Amino acid sequence: TSAMALVYSAAEYCAPVWARSDHCRKLDVELNKSMRTITGTVRSTPTQWLPVLSNITPPPLRRSLASIKMVDRVRSNPLLPAFKDIFQHPDKRLKSRNPIWTIDDRCRDVEANWKSIWEEHAVKNYQLVAVPHQEAPGFNLSRRLWTTLNRIRTEQGRCGFLMHRWGLTPSPGCDCGAESQTIRHIVEECPTRRYPPGLEDLHRATPGAVKWMEGLDLRL
């Protein structure tokens, strides 16, 4: 709620005017930071996971929808000065330019477009989420459990393998004797910690999954 009120409201101000600029990527970097704060995920987490876990529509889709809505308002009132600029516009001379009248009306279906993007990128464990625009299970968990669950889903967190890759520990091994302590190893293979029902049950945040995360001796 704070992110939508304080961050997105400022970041998307007058978006229909500038939403087709290549410089939007710089803005998306900052919006991604806000979603990482919401979800408790680390920087190495694929950005496609962030809107899904924070339950906020991806910024490019939000901007496209805002542009379409503005065009609809202008279309409904031919007396507006912008009507002639949009619907009686001159030919586009530069291929690099993307004026508002070039926006694809198919961007109106945000949910379908979001699902298409989600399936196209196929990030690790994307199969856990069939409908990306729906609130992820466990959204109302405590902050600590919510963070732990999201790092397990994305397999990006403070496990031995990644801590070693980041140069923070001398060895990637697990204290159970395994050579590599990945998050999947912790969940499915580690003899002292594994969760027998598996990753999918954890994703659903079942009572058993919540109890397991509460007793986990690692802060992922």
C-alpha positions in Angstrom: 0.0 0.0 0.0 2.8 2.4 0.8 4.6 1.6 -2.4 1.5 2.3 -4.5 0.7 5.5 -2.7 4.2 7.0 -2.4 6.4 5.3 -5.1 4.1 4.3 -8.0 2.0 7.4 -7.9 5.1 9.6 -8.4 6.8 7.2 -10.8 3.8 7.0 -13.1 2.8 10.6 -13.1 1.8 11.7 -16.6 2.9 8.2 -17.9 0.9 8.4 -21.2 3.1 11.2 -22.3 6.5 9.4 -21.9 5.6 5.7 -21.5 7.1 4.7 -24.9 10.5 6.1 -24.2 13.5 3.8 -23.9 14.5 5.7 -20.7 11.6 3.9 -18.9 14.0 1.2 -18.1 15.8 3.5 -15.7 12.6 4.1 -13.9 11.8 0.4 -13.8 15.1 -0.2 -11.9 13.8 1.9 -9.0 10.3 0.3 -9.1 12.0 -3.1 -8.9 13.8 -1.9 -5.8 10.5 -1.2 -4.1 9.1 -4.6 -5.1 12.2 -6.3 -3.6 11.5 -4.5 -0.4 7.9 -5.7 -0.4 8.8 -9.3 -1.2 12.1 -9.6 0.8 13.9 -11.0 -2.2 17.6 -10.6 -2.9 19.1 -8.7 -5.9 19.8 -11.9 -7.8 16.1 -12.7 -8.0 14.8 -12.6 -11.6 12.8 -9.4 -12.0 9.8 -11.3 -13.5 9.2 -12.8 -10.0 8.9 -9.4 -8.4 5.4 -8.3 -9.7 4.1 -11.8 -9.1 5.1 -11.9 -5.4 4.3 -8.3 -4.7 0.9 -8.6 -6.5 1.6 -5.4 -8.5 1.1 -5.4 -12.3 4.4 -5.1 -14.1 5.3 -1.4 -14.8 5.3 -1.6 -18.6 1.8 -3.1 -18.6 0.5 -0.5 -16.2 1.9 2.3 -18.4 0.4 0.8 -21.5 -3.0 0.5 -19.9 -2.8 4.1 -18.7 -2.1 5.3 -22.2 -5.0 3.3 -23.6 -7.3 4.8 -21.0 -6.2 8.3 -21.9 -6.7 7.7 -25.6 -10.2 6.4 -24.8 -11.0 9.6 -22.9 -9.8 11.8 -25.8 -11.8 9.6 -28.3 -15.0 10.2 -26.3 -14.6 14.0 -26.6 -13.7 15.3 -30.1 -13.7 18.9 -28.8 -10.5 18.3 -26.8 -7.4 19.9 -28.5 -5.6 16.5 -28.2 -8.2 14.8 -30.4 -6.8 16.2 -33.6 -3.2 15.4 -32.5 -4.1 11.8 -31.9 -6.7 10.8 -34.4 -5.8 13.2 -37.2 -2.1 12.9 -36.8 0.6 13.4 -39.5 2.6 10.4 -40.8 5.3 9.2 -38.6 8.7 10.2 -40.1 11.1 8.6 -37.8 10.9 4.8 -37.2 12.5 5.2 -33.8 9.6 7.3 -32.5 6.6 5.6 -30.8 3.8 8.2 -30.5 0.8 7.4 -28.4 -1.4 6.6 -31.4 0.9 3.6 -32.2 0.0 1.8 -29.0 -1.4 -1.7 -29.6 -5.0 -2.0 -28.4 -4.2 -5.6 -27.3 -2.4 -4.1 -24.3 -5.8 -3.5 -22.8 -6.0 -7.2 -21.7 -3.4 -6.8 -18.9 -4.0 -10.2 -17.3 -3.5 -12.1 -20.6 -0.4 -10.1 -21.4 1.0 -10.7 -18.0 0.5 -14.4 -18.2 2.1 -14.5 -21.7 5.2 -12.6 -20.4 5.4 -14.9 -17.4 5.3 -18.1 -19.5 7.6 -16.7 -22.2 10.4 -15.9 -19.8 10.0 -19.2 -17.9 12.1 -18.2 -14.9 13.2 -20.9 -12.4 10.1 -22.5 -10.7 7.7 -20.5 -12.9 5.4 -23.5 -13.0 4.5 -22.9 -9.4 2.4 -19.9 -10.5 -0.4 -20.7 -13.0 -2.0 -17.2 -12.8 0.5 -14.5 -12.2 -2.0 -11.7 -11.4 -3.5 -13.5 -8.5 -2.1 -12.9 -5.0 0.5 -15.4 -4.1 -0.2 -17.8 -1.2 1.2 -16.7 2.1 0.7 -13.0 1.4 -0.4 -12.4 5.0 2.3 -14.3 6.7 4.7 -12.6 9.1 7.5 -10.6 7.5 10.1 -13.3 8.4 8.1 -16.2 7.0 7.0 -14.2 3.9 10.7 -13.4 3.1 11.7 -17.0 3.7 8.9 -18.4 1.5 9.7 -16.0 -1.4 13.4 -16.9 -1.3 12.5 -20.6 -1.4 10.2 -20.1 -4.3 12.8 -18.2 -6.4 15.7 -20.3 -5.1 17.6 -17.1 -4.4 18.7 -16.6 -0.8 21.4 -16.9 1.7 22.2 -20.6 1.2 25.8 -22.0 1.1 26.0 -22.2 -2.6 25.0 -18.6 -3.3 26.9 -17.2 -0.3 30.0 -18.8 -1.7 29.4 -17.4 -5.1 28.9 -14.0 -3.7 32.3 -14.3 -1.9 30.8 -14.3 1.6 31.7 -17.9 2.7 34.8 -20.0 2.0 32.8 -23.1 1.0 29.5 -23.8 -0.8 28.9 -27.0 1.2 26.1 -27.9 3.6 26.8 -29.0 7.2 25.1 -32.3 6.4 28.1 -33.2 4.3 26.7 -32.3 0.9 29.1 -30.5 -1.4 26.7 -27.8 -2.4 24.0 -26.3 -0.2 21.4 -24.9 -2.6 17.9 -23.9 -1.5 16.5 -26.9 -3.4 19.0 -29.1 -1.5 17.7 -27.7 1.8 14.1 -28.3 0.9 14.3 -31.6 -0.8 17.6 -33.4 0.0 19.2 -32.3 3.2 18.7 -35.2 5.7 18.5 -32.8 8.7 16.2 -30.1 7.2 14.3 -31.3 4.2 10.6 -30.8 3.8 9.2 -34.1 2.5 6.0 -32.7 0.9 8.3 -30.7 -1.4 8.5 -27.3 -3.0 5.0 -27.1 -4.3 3.5 -27.6 -0.8 5.8 -24.9 0.5 4.6 -22.6 -2.3 1.0 -23.1 -1.2 1.9 -22.0 2.4 0.1 -24.9 4.0 0.0 -25.2 7.8 2.7 -27.9 7.5 4.9 -25.6 5.4 4.5 -22.7 7.8 5.4 -24.9 10.7 8.5 -26.2 8.9 9.7 -22.6 8.0 9.1 -21.6 11.7 11.5 -24.3 12.8 14.1 -23.8 10.1 17.5 -23.1 11.6 18.7 -21.1 8.7 17.8 -17.4 7.8 17.6 -17.6 4.1 
